[in-house]
Amino acid sequence: MSTPMTWTPDLVERFWTGVSASRLSELSFARHNAGYLVELVREHLVPGGRHLDFGAGEGHLAKVLLEQGFRTAMFEPVGNRLSRMPEAIAAHPAFLGTIDEHSAERFDAVLLADVMEHILDQDLQPVLHRLRSLLTERGVVIVTVPYTEDLDLGAAYCPTCRTLFHRWQHVRSFTGESLAALFEAQGFERVRLQEVDFSYNRFLTEDLWRMYEAYEAVRARYARSWVARARRLLGYPDAIQPVRNKTPLKGTPTHFLYVGRVRGR
């Protein structure tokens, strides 16, 4: 028999302290995807503005934001993870420092990269309220969460204590609509909601799209040529056919990306 893990603040602290002291930290979502995430949300960032990496871990997202010229602060509740912040972040001239749960600072964009699925139930509403207080008048919250995750299949089993727990301490799963509804209930309005493929498979999909676009460019040039016009006049079918079904070129989503703004501001 196995007993499901009941996560407590102390267990969460111990879990992430242990992860940060091991090679498991190399599997961090932000470590591998921060660059692509910033590329996706650049239109919502503010050059010269103030940005916050909320639930920053060891600062992978903050590092990319700083390198791309965005002034950025960090908030991370697990102190041992902050202690592993790279010197390149602390010494960066655009680094705005770290904040704690009592900070009164405001930001133009608050980014939560795979954070919402970790927040304990008793902390969820206070965190959402806290996000509102961190935003400037026209500030936005930018959130990624795993795509409709099956939490049971993400579990691990400890044979020593016979406990079943999510291997990355996830406590909830989202659909796109449930994510938007959660923020809407806290007074946010949806600016953007989309499915995103953060896997390495996206590179293959991008290559296929580039090949498709190149094919369409060749087809369009041919359609304007005298050879194609002559074939059409003589009743022959086009020698180069359009791609009829582009559905296979769409990547498989791994995440939802949500951008919201406090309603009425």
Secondary structure as UniProt FT lines:
FT   STRAND          3..4
FT   HELIX           9..20
FT   HELIX           23..27
FT   HELIX           29..41
FT   HELIX           42..44
FT   TURN            47..48
FT   STRAND          51..54
FT   TURN            57..59
FT   HELIX           60..67
FT   TURN            68..69
FT   STRAND          72..75
FT   HELIX           79..82
FT   TURN            83..84
FT   HELIX           87..90
FT   TURN            93..94
FT   STRAND          95..98
FT   TURN            101..102
FT   STRAND          107..113
FT   HELIX           116..118
FT   HELIX           121..134
FT   STRAND          135..146
FT   HELIX           151..154
FT   STRAND          155..158
FT   TURN            159..162
FT   STRAND          163..166
FT   TURN            167..168
FT   HELIX           176..184
FT   TURN            185..187
FT   STRAND          188..196
FT   HELIX           201..223
FT   HELIX           226..233
FT   TURN            234..235
FT   HELIX           247..249
FT   STRAND          255..262
FT   TURN            263..264
//
